[in-house]
Amino acid sequence: MSRRSPRPGDPRESGVESFERFVEALAPGSQFHVALNHLADTRVVVKDRRGRFLWVSDNVPARHGYASGREMLGLTDVDINPKELAAVYGQDDTSVLRTGRPILGKTEIAFDEAGLPAWFLVNKLPLRDRRRRVVGLIATIQDIPEGRTLPSPGGELRTVIDAIRSQLDRPLRIGDLASLIHVSARQLERRFLQATGLTPSRYIARCRIAEACRRLRDTDEPVGRIAVAVGFYDQSAFTKVFRRQLGLTPLQFRRSRSRSSGA
């Protein structure tokens, strides 16, 4: 006698079959999907086999200069990241898509809310169709708490990154930063570029502007004082660099952020 397939809801139905039926029955935009937008300190992206974004959580677009996730649909990492970072992401994606094996708990460089490279904990898992073929992947990118020890070379570069961020009010020499992890300036340049997509000098410049933005937004400090606090000799030089980076003067930036916050 042939064995009948269990009906939906039948206790004999396997967990996998039951969950697949459950997901299939969900309406687009259901709370099951919306919940991914509320994972603490975590971003979520879904890609197809060609690396194109199919869905991103609400906290992803702004980090890459987009107003909404819809604007990112169909783009790839090459479109939104420095080529060095995109290459690293692509290698991992290809591994997951070809082997069907997940990558779990990997420390990787991504961009923080200030648009600066920082270390995050990344998980990438394959997505399969009904024939069990890998058709894409889902990735989670989670903030790494301050103080957590990272494996080399992550730990080494984090030492340099922490030194940069804590000393923005003074001149920062690449040779001095390299000595912190006992490498030459050239070796640091190469490692930093490979890991972050930026040279140390460009990263320092971005950090200075990011800290200036934070102070302009969150404090009433005079622009001249902020300029000195982030490593510029005078307000004029600071304003010139700030405008070149953001297209606004520091005062224009402050006013625009005051309006957007309702102040």
Secondary structure, DSSP 8 states (H G I E B T S, - for coil): -------TT-TTS-HHHHHHHHHHH--TT-HHHHGGGG-TTEEEEEEETT--EEEE-TTSGGGGT-SSGGGGTT--HHHHS-HHHHHHHHHHHHHHHHH---EEEEEEEEE-TTS-EEEEEEEEEEEE-TT--EEEEEEEEEE--TT----TTHHHHHHHHHHHHH-TTS---HHHHHHHTT--HHHHHHHHHHHHSS-HHHHHHHHHHHHHHHHHHH----HHHHHHHTT-SSHHHHHHHHHHHHSS-HHHHHHHHHHHTT-
